[in-house]
Amino acid sequence: MKLLKKILLGVALFFLLIQVVRPAHLNPPVVAPLHAPDDVMAILRKSCYDCHSNETRWAWYSHVAPVSWLVAHDVEEGREHLNFSEWTTMDAKARRELGEECIEEIAEGEMPLWFYTPLHPGSKVDGAELATLRKWAESL
Ligand code: HEC
């Protein structure tokens, strides 16, 4: 019993201590945003913008280490690959290719990332929403 208490105390202390290492939760200015029809924007905003734009809604758990480190990393990497806030800095060909990739990633169940959907109810892209996005992607 005594040992268990010590272990629990140790674990609690550990979690307390790691909170000191806080990643920056930055939302850089939105300089060249995507403009798409409202229904397309609504889907992208609810399912993709937290990792693929400079308009990330930092959830409560994104402030708690060690999850905060993982989230910050995913947002950084997500923005690097695809940033809807910098959409019009890309030429038409690059936009078309990324749009196509979006449809592929969703259709393959790769996006949104697997741990995101249970934490954000409604963020999974259903069949009708995918069809809406596909129409948009094909119009690029
Ligand atoms: C929780 C964060 C997160 C969410 C939400 C998310 N993504 Fe991603 N996405 C990433 C990360 C991280 C990568 C880069 C690593 C990888 O491919 O797994 C990525 C990569 C991609 C790529 C590949 C780009 C390339 O250069 O090959 C596409 C396309 C993409 N995401 C589309 C989407 C779409 C569309 C949505 C919404 C339906 C979405 N993502 C939601 C984190 C996310």
py3Dmol code that shows the C-alpha trace and the ligand (Angstrom):
import py3Dmol

protein = """\
ATOM      1  CA  MET A   1       0.000   0.000   0.000  1.00  0.00           C
ATOM      2  CA  LYS A   2       2.776   2.364   0.940  1.00  0.00           C
ATOM      3  CA  LEU A   3       4.623   1.526  -2.270  1.00  0.00           C
ATOM      4  CA  LEU A   4       1.494   2.093  -4.360  1.00  0.00           C
ATOM      5  CA  LYS A   5       1.046   5.514  -2.799  1.00  0.00           C
ATOM      6  CA  LYS A   6       4.625   6.397  -3.604  1.00  0.00           C
ATOM      7  CA  ILE A   7       4.238   5.274  -7.174  1.00  0.00           C
ATOM      8  CA  LEU A   8       1.029   7.264  -7.602  1.00  0.00           C
ATOM      9  CA  LEU A   9       2.648  10.304  -6.075  1.00  0.00           C
ATOM     10  CA  GLY A  10       5.595   9.863  -8.403  1.00  0.00           C
ATOM     11  CA  VAL A  11       3.342   9.642 -11.435  1.00  0.00           C
ATOM     12  CA  ALA A  12       1.366  12.710 -10.356  1.00  0.00           C
ATOM     13  CA  LEU A  13       4.552  14.657  -9.772  1.00  0.00           C
ATOM     14  CA  PHE A  14       5.879  13.579 -13.153  1.00  0.00           C
ATOM     15  CA  PHE A  15       2.772  14.872 -14.944  1.00  0.00           C
ATOM     16  CA  LEU A  16       2.937  18.104 -12.997  1.00  0.00           C
ATOM     17  CA  LEU A  17       6.564  18.636 -13.904  1.00  0.00           C
ATOM     18  CA  ILE A  18       6.193  17.980 -17.620  1.00  0.00           C
ATOM     19  CA  GLN A  19       3.528  20.726 -17.811  1.00  0.00           C
ATOM     20  CA  VAL A  20       6.418  23.180 -17.671  1.00  0.00           C
ATOM     21  CA  VAL A  21       7.342  22.340 -21.245  1.00  0.00           C
ATOM     22  CA  ARG A  22       4.625  24.180 -23.156  1.00  0.00           C
ATOM     23  CA  PRO A  23       4.694  24.308 -26.945  1.00  0.00           C
ATOM     24  CA  ALA A  24       3.692  27.605 -28.517  1.00  0.00           C
ATOM     25  CA  HIS A  25       0.099  27.586 -29.788  1.00  0.00           C
ATOM     26  CA  LEU A  26       0.483  30.072 -32.579  1.00  0.00           C
ATOM     27  CA  ASN A  27      -2.064  31.110 -35.150  1.00  0.00           C
ATOM     28  CA  PRO A  28      -0.082  33.120 -37.714  1.00  0.00           C
ATOM     29  CA  PRO A  29      -1.995  35.718 -39.744  1.00  0.00           C
ATOM     30  CA  VAL A  30      -4.287  34.454 -42.489  1.00  0.00           C
ATOM     31  CA  VAL A  31      -2.712  35.994 -45.564  1.00  0.00           C
ATOM     32  CA  ALA A  32      -4.026  34.169 -48.592  1.00  0.00           C
ATOM     33  CA  PRO A  33      -7.080  32.162 -47.562  1.00  0.00           C
ATOM     34  CA  LEU A  34      -9.095  29.730 -49.613  1.00  0.00           C
ATOM     35  CA  HIS A  35     -12.435  31.049 -50.870  1.00  0.00           C
ATOM     36  CA  ALA A  36     -14.871  28.271 -51.668  1.00  0.00           C
ATOM     37  CA  PRO A  37     -18.670  27.854 -51.577  1.00  0.00           C
ATOM     38  CA  ASP A  38     -20.174  27.933 -48.064  1.00  0.00           C
ATOM     39  CA  ASP A  39     -20.968  24.220 -47.911  1.00  0.00           C
ATOM     40  CA  VAL A  40     -17.372  23.346 -48.851  1.00  0.00           C
ATOM     41  CA  MET A  41     -15.938  25.815 -46.347  1.00  0.00           C
ATOM     42  CA  ALA A  42     -18.157  24.424 -43.578  1.00  0.00           C
ATOM     43  CA  ILE A  43     -16.847  20.890 -44.115  1.00  0.00           C
ATOM     44  CA  LEU A  44     -13.199  21.921 -44.360  1.00  0.00           C
ATOM     45  CA  ARG A  45     -13.509  24.140 -41.297  1.00  0.00           C
ATOM     46  CA  LYS A  46     -15.044  21.495 -39.058  1.00  0.00           C
ATOM     47  CA  SER A  47     -12.849  18.605 -40.247  1.00  0.00           C
ATOM     48  CA  CYS A  48      -9.540  20.005 -41.483  1.00  0.00           C
ATOM     49  CA  TYR A  49      -8.881  23.580 -40.382  1.00  0.00           C
ATOM     50  CA  ASP A  50      -7.562  22.707 -36.924  1.00  0.00           C
ATOM     51  CA  CYS A  51      -4.462  21.190 -38.570  1.00  0.00           C
ATOM     52  CA  HIS A  52      -4.457  22.671 -42.049  1.00  0.00           C
ATOM     53  CA  SER A  53      -4.946  26.391 -41.491  1.00  0.00           C
ATOM     54  CA  ASN A  54      -3.725  29.243 -39.328  1.00  0.00           C
ATOM     55  CA  GLU A  55      -7.136  29.256 -37.647  1.00  0.00           C
ATOM     56  CA  THR A  56      -6.554  26.343 -35.313  1.00  0.00           C
ATOM     57  CA  ARG A  57      -9.028  26.051 -32.457  1.00  0.00           C
ATOM     58  CA  TRP A  58      -6.688  24.844 -29.724  1.00  0.00           C
ATOM     59  CA  ALA A  59      -8.744  22.345 -27.716  1.00  0.00           C
ATOM     60  CA  TRP A  60      -8.373  22.093 -23.912  1.00  0.00           C
ATOM     61  CA  TYR A  61      -6.395  18.872 -24.222  1.00  0.00           C
ATOM     62  CA  SER A  62      -3.921  20.637 -26.493  1.00  0.00           C
ATOM     63  CA  HIS A  63      -2.730  22.478 -23.382  1.00  0.00           C
ATOM     64  CA  VAL A  64      -2.012  19.363 -21.328  1.00  0.00           C
ATOM     65  CA  ALA A  65       1.388  17.679 -21.693  1.00  0.00           C
ATOM     66  CA  PRO A  66       2.291  15.251 -23.152  1.00  0.00           C
ATOM     67  CA  VAL A  67      -0.718  15.512 -25.515  1.00  0.00           C
ATOM     68  CA  SER A  68       0.123  19.175 -26.139  1.00  0.00           C
ATOM     69  CA  TRP A  69       3.447  18.161 -27.653  1.00  0.00           C
ATOM     70  CA  LEU A  70       1.805  15.728 -30.053  1.00  0.00           C
ATOM     71  CA  VAL A  71      -0.897  18.183 -31.084  1.00  0.00           C
ATOM     72  CA  ALA A  72       1.603  20.984 -31.708  1.00  0.00           C
ATOM     73  CA  HIS A  73       3.666  18.629 -33.824  1.00  0.00           C
ATOM     74  CA  ASP A  74       0.652  17.524 -35.895  1.00  0.00           C
ATOM     75  CA  VAL A  75      -0.493  21.094 -36.496  1.00  0.00           C
ATOM     76  CA  GLU A  76       2.989  22.123 -37.547  1.00  0.00           C
ATOM     77  CA  GLU A  77       3.322  19.181 -39.906  1.00  0.00           C
ATOM     78  CA  GLY A  78      -0.251  19.506 -41.137  1.00  0.00           C
ATOM     79  CA  ARG A  79       0.270  23.174 -42.055  1.00  0.00           C
ATOM     80  CA  GLU A  80       3.511  22.328 -43.808  1.00  0.00           C
ATOM     81  CA  HIS A  81       1.770  19.841 -46.099  1.00  0.00           C
ATOM     82  CA  LEU A  82      -1.413  21.821 -46.688  1.00  0.00           C
ATOM     83  CA  ASN A  83      -2.381  25.239 -45.380  1.00  0.00           C
ATOM     84  CA  PHE A  84      -5.748  26.612 -46.445  1.00  0.00           C
ATOM     85  CA  SER A  85      -4.697  29.994 -45.023  1.00  0.00           C
ATOM     86  CA  GLU A  86      -1.976  30.183 -47.677  1.00  0.00           C
ATOM     87  CA  TRP A  87      -4.057  28.629 -50.429  1.00  0.00           C
ATOM     88  CA  THR A  88      -3.822  31.415 -53.016  1.00  0.00           C
ATOM     89  CA  THR A  89      -0.030  31.599 -52.743  1.00  0.00           C
ATOM     90  CA  MET A  90      -0.003  28.343 -54.730  1.00  0.00           C
ATOM     91  CA  ASP A  91      -0.402  28.242 -58.488  1.00  0.00           C
ATOM     92  CA  ALA A  92      -3.445  26.655 -60.118  1.00  0.00           C
ATOM     93  CA  LYS A  93      -1.697  23.353 -60.759  1.00  0.00           C
ATOM     94  CA  ALA A  94      -0.565  22.946 -57.147  1.00  0.00           C
ATOM     95  CA  ARG A  95      -4.071  23.780 -55.900  1.00  0.00           C
ATOM     96  CA  ARG A  96      -5.639  21.238 -58.229  1.00  0.00           C
ATOM     97  CA  GLU A  97      -3.211  18.548 -57.094  1.00  0.00           C
ATOM     98  CA  LEU A  98      -3.754  19.262 -53.410  1.00  0.00           C
ATOM     99  CA  GLY A  99      -7.511  19.320 -53.886  1.00  0.00           C
ATOM    100  CA  GLU A 100      -7.301  15.896 -55.504  1.00  0.00           C
ATOM    101  CA  GLU A 101      -5.133  14.630 -52.667  1.00  0.00           C
ATOM    102  CA  CYS A 102      -7.676  15.848 -50.131  1.00  0.00           C
ATOM    103  CA  ILE A 103     -10.337  13.684 -51.761  1.00  0.00           C
ATOM    104  CA  GLU A 104      -7.983  10.691 -51.858  1.00  0.00           C
ATOM    105  CA  GLU A 105      -6.940  11.046 -48.228  1.00  0.00           C
ATOM    106  CA  ILE A 106     -10.541  11.295 -47.057  1.00  0.00           C
ATOM    107  CA  ALA A 107     -11.738   8.433 -49.262  1.00  0.00           C
ATOM    108  CA  GLU A 108      -8.962   6.230 -47.902  1.00  0.00           C
ATOM    109  CA  GLY A 109      -9.923   7.131 -44.334  1.00  0.00           C
ATOM    110  CA  GLU A 110      -6.526   8.763 -43.711  1.00  0.00           C
ATOM    111  CA  MET A 111      -7.946  12.224 -42.992  1.00  0.00           C
ATOM    112  CA  PRO A 112      -8.902  13.627 -40.569  1.00  0.00           C
ATOM    113  CA  LEU A 113      -6.283  11.793 -38.503  1.00  0.00           C
ATOM    114  CA  TRP A 114      -7.699   8.802 -36.622  1.00  0.00           C
ATOM    115  CA  PHE A 115      -7.460  10.255 -33.125  1.00  0.00           C
ATOM    116  CA  TYR A 116      -9.059  13.544 -34.128  1.00  0.00           C
ATOM    117  CA  THR A 117     -12.512  12.248 -35.036  1.00  0.00           C
ATOM    118  CA  PRO A 118     -13.418  10.714 -31.648  1.00  0.00           C
ATOM    119  CA  LEU A 119     -12.304  13.917 -29.906  1.00  0.00           C
ATOM    120  CA  HIS A 120     -14.298  16.113 -32.296  1.00  0.00           C
ATOM    121  CA  PRO A 121     -17.768  14.658 -32.856  1.00  0.00           C
ATOM    122  CA  GLY A 122     -19.069  15.384 -36.336  1.00  0.00           C
ATOM    123  CA  SER A 123     -15.600  15.918 -37.795  1.00  0.00           C
ATOM    124  CA  LYS A 124     -15.664  12.681 -39.756  1.00  0.00           C
ATOM    125  CA  VAL A 125     -16.459  13.373 -43.408  1.00  0.00           C
ATOM    126  CA  ASP A 126     -19.531  11.376 -44.482  1.00  0.00           C
ATOM    127  CA  GLY A 127     -20.437  10.254 -48.002  1.00  0.00           C
ATOM    128  CA  ALA A 128     -22.550  13.301 -48.877  1.00  0.00           C
ATOM    129  CA  GLU A 129     -19.857  15.655 -47.600  1.00  0.00           C
ATOM    130  CA  LEU A 130     -17.195  13.836 -49.570  1.00  0.00           C
ATOM    131  CA  ALA A 131     -19.322  14.219 -52.705  1.00  0.00           C
ATOM    132  CA  THR A 132     -19.562  17.971 -52.043  1.00  0.00           C
ATOM    133  CA  LEU A 133     -15.796  18.192 -51.624  1.00  0.00           C
ATOM    134  CA  ARG A 134     -15.181  16.109 -54.732  1.00  0.00           C
ATOM    135  CA  LYS A 135     -17.290  18.475 -56.828  1.00  0.00           C
ATOM    136  CA  TRP A 136     -15.253  21.387 -55.470  1.00  0.00           C
ATOM    137  CA  ALA A 137     -11.925  19.624 -56.087  1.00  0.00           C
ATOM    138  CA  GLU A 138     -12.918  18.809 -59.655  1.00  0.00           C
ATOM    139  CA  SER A 139     -13.761  22.461 -60.271  1.00  0.00           C
ATOM    140  CA  LEU A 140     -10.245  23.625 -59.325  1.00  0.00           C
TER     141      LEU A 140
END
"""
ligand_1 = """\
43
HEC
C -5.367 16.296 -36.305
C -4.713 16.972 -37.390
C -5.240 16.821 -38.807
C -6.525 16.937 -39.261
C -7.777 17.248 -38.466
C -6.461 16.760 -40.693
N -5.173 16.526 -41.077
Fe -4.473 16.280 -42.988
N -2.585 15.973 -42.309
C -2.189 16.072 -40.987
C -0.767 15.786 -40.898
C 0.039 15.761 -39.607
C -0.326 15.510 -42.211
C 1.080 15.153 -42.687
C 1.470 13.779 -42.335
C 0.610 12.718 -42.944
O 0.426 12.708 -44.174
O 0.074 11.914 -42.183
C -1.484 15.641 -43.070
C -1.469 15.462 -44.440
C -2.525 15.720 -45.282
C -2.462 15.670 -46.726
C -1.265 15.281 -47.535
C -0.633 16.501 -48.150
C 0.616 16.119 -48.913
O 1.467 16.980 -49.056
O 0.741 14.978 -49.332
C -3.690 15.992 -47.186
C -4.141 16.100 -48.639
C -4.550 16.232 -46.036
N -3.799 16.064 -44.900
C -5.882 16.567 -46.110
C -6.716 16.701 -45.009
C -8.116 16.965 -45.105
C -8.885 17.140 -46.410
C -8.608 17.022 -43.827
C -10.041 17.205 -43.396
C -11.001 16.307 -43.944
C -7.482 16.809 -42.917
N -6.352 16.612 -43.690
C -7.567 16.801 -41.540
C -2.991 16.402 -39.919
C -4.384 16.568 -39.963
"""
view = py3Dmol.view(width=600, height=400)
view.addModel(protein, "pdb")
view.setStyle({"model": 0}, {"cartoon": {"style": "trace"}})
view.addModel(ligand_1, "xyz")
view.setStyle({"model": 1}, {"stick": {}})
view.zoomTo()
view.show()
